[in-house]
Amino acid sequence: MSNVYLRQARSEDLPKVLDIISGAKKTLRDRGVDQWQTGYPDEAILKQDLNDGINYVMLLDGEVVGTAALQQGIEPNYEKLVNGKWDAESNKEYSVIHRIAVEPGHQGQHLSAALIRQLLTISYQLGYSDVRIDTHPENLVMQHVITTNGFVEKGEISMEEDEGVRKAYQLLLH
């Protein structure tokens, strides 16, 4: 059994985080998914996540193999949901899982799902029972990971940073 856990990223993790994101961009491109192909997320955004204390890394047997940001509060892009609506029990403030990626050599091991589950636990510990996430309409792999972790598709949002429509999902923790 492998040792898998999450911790807050540290400054020395940045090169590995950049490498993982770069690998994820290539994987998306190879799958024909037009997500993260215009520069986003770039080093400045990932450094900001680190400085804001919202970047987490997943370790597998002591090696960083995944990364994600857990934004807290309000995501401006999520305020303009179209073709749907947020749950009636939605909270004014919520957490959002952003920039989730697993190293290409470790894909297919269900680590993205484990990463999401651990971020749900962190969200709950931080006091958030409303958790949201989004992905590109063509990113079928991530859609599967999101929905098998209990998220429900709620509509579409437009991402200013990544210039595109995204499927938006929500999960209420009770």
C-alpha positions in Angstrom: 0.0 0.0 0.0 1.4 3.4 -1.0 1.6 6.3 1.4 -0.5 9.1 -0.1 -1.2 12.4 1.6 -1.6 16.1 1.0 0.2 19.1 2.5 0.3 22.8 1.9 2.9 23.6 -0.7 6.2 25.3 0.2 8.3 27.6 -1.8 10.8 24.7 -2.6 7.8 22.8 -4.2 7.3 25.5 -7.0 9.6 23.9 -9.6 7.9 20.5 -9.2 4.4 22.2 -9.3 5.4 24.0 -12.5 6.6 20.7 -14.0 3.4 18.9 -13.1 1.3 21.7 -14.6 3.4 21.7 -17.7 2.9 17.9 -18.0 -0.8 18.3 -17.6 -0.9 20.9 -20.4 0.8 18.5 -22.7 -1.5 15.7 -21.7 -4.6 17.9 -22.4 -3.1 18.9 -25.8 -2.4 15.3 -26.7 -6.0 14.4 -25.9 -7.2 17.3 -28.1 -8.6 19.3 -25.2 -8.3 23.0 -25.6 -7.8 23.7 -21.9 -4.7 25.4 -20.4 -3.3 25.9 -23.9 -3.1 29.7 -23.8 -0.5 30.1 -21.0 -2.8 29.7 -18.1 -2.0 28.7 -15.4 1.4 30.4 -15.6 4.2 30.7 -13.1 2.9 34.0 -11.7 -0.5 32.5 -10.9 1.1 29.4 -9.3 3.5 31.6 -7.3 0.5 33.6 -6.1 -1.3 30.4 -5.0 1.8 29.5 -3.0 2.1 32.9 -1.4 -1.6 33.0 -0.6 -1.3 29.6 1.1 -3.9 27.9 -1.1 -1.7 25.6 -3.1 -1.5 22.0 -1.9 0.7 19.2 -3.1 0.0 15.5 -3.1 2.8 13.2 -2.0 3.1 9.5 -3.0 5.7 7.7 -1.0 7.4 11.0 -0.2 7.4 12.3 -3.8 5.3 15.3 -5.0 3.1 13.9 -7.8 0.0 16.2 -7.8 -1.0 19.8 -7.1 -4.2 21.8 -6.7 -5.3 25.2 -5.4 -8.1 25.5 -2.9 -9.5 29.0 -3.2 -11.7 30.2 -0.3 -14.5 32.7 -0.2 -16.0 33.9 -3.5 -14.8 33.1 -7.0 -16.0 36.0 -9.3 -16.2 33.8 -12.3 -18.7 31.6 -10.4 -21.1 34.5 -9.8 -22.3 34.4 -13.4 -23.6 30.8 -13.8 -25.6 30.3 -17.0 -27.8 27.4 -18.2 -28.4 26.3 -14.6 -28.3 27.4 -11.0 -26.4 26.7 -7.8 -28.1 24.5 -5.2 -30.8 26.2 -3.1 -28.7 25.4 0.0 -25.6 27.2 -1.4 -23.6 29.3 0.9 -22.5 32.8 0.3 -18.9 31.7 0.7 -17.5 28.4 -0.5 -14.3 26.7 -1.5 -13.2 26.1 -5.1 -10.8 23.5 -6.3 -8.7 25.0 -9.1 -5.6 24.0 -11.1 -5.7 20.3 -10.2 -3.1 18.2 -11.9 -1.3 14.9 -11.4 2.1 14.1 -12.9 1.7 12.4 -16.3 3.7 9.3 -15.1 1.2 8.8 -12.3 -2.1 9.2 -14.2 -4.5 6.3 -14.2 -3.8 5.5 -10.5 -6.9 7.4 -9.3 -4.7 10.0 -7.6 -6.8 12.9 -9.0 -9.8 11.4 -7.1 -7.7 11.0 -4.0 -6.6 14.6 -4.3 -10.2 15.8 -4.6 -11.3 13.8 -1.6 -8.5 15.2 0.6 -9.4 18.7 -0.6 -13.0 18.1 0.5 -11.7 17.2 3.9 -9.6 20.3 4.1 -12.6 22.4 2.9 -14.8 21.0 5.6 -12.1 21.6 8.3 -11.8 25.2 7.1 -15.6 25.6 7.6 -16.8 25.3 4.0 -19.7 22.9 3.3 -20.2 24.2 -0.2 -17.4 23.1 -2.6 -17.2 23.9 -6.3 -15.0 22.9 -9.2 -15.1 23.4 -13.0 -13.5 21.9 -16.1 -13.4 22.2 -19.9 -16.5 20.7 -21.7 -14.1 18.5 -23.7 -12.1 17.3 -20.6 -14.1 14.0 -20.2 -11.5 12.5 -17.9 -11.8 15.3 -15.3 -15.6 15.3 -15.7 -15.6 11.6 -14.8 -13.3 12.2 -11.8 -15.4 15.1 -10.6 -18.8 13.4 -10.9 -17.5 10.1 -9.3 -16.5 12.2 -6.3 -20.1 13.3 -5.8 -20.2 16.6 -7.5 -23.3 17.6 -9.5 -23.1 19.6 -12.7 -24.9 22.9 -12.1 -24.4 24.9 -15.3 -21.7 26.9 -17.2 -19.3 29.6 -16.2 -16.8 31.7 -18.2 -13.3 31.8 -17.0 -11.7 35.2 -17.5 -8.2 33.9 -17.0 -8.5 31.0 -19.4 -10.8 32.6 -21.9 -13.5 29.9 -22.2 -16.7 28.3 -21.1 -16.4 25.7 -18.3 -18.8 23.1 -16.9 -19.4 24.1 -13.2 -20.0 21.5 -10.5 -21.0 21.7 -6.8 -21.0 19.4 -3.8 -22.6 20.2 -0.5 -20.9 18.5 2.5 -23.2 17.7 5.4 
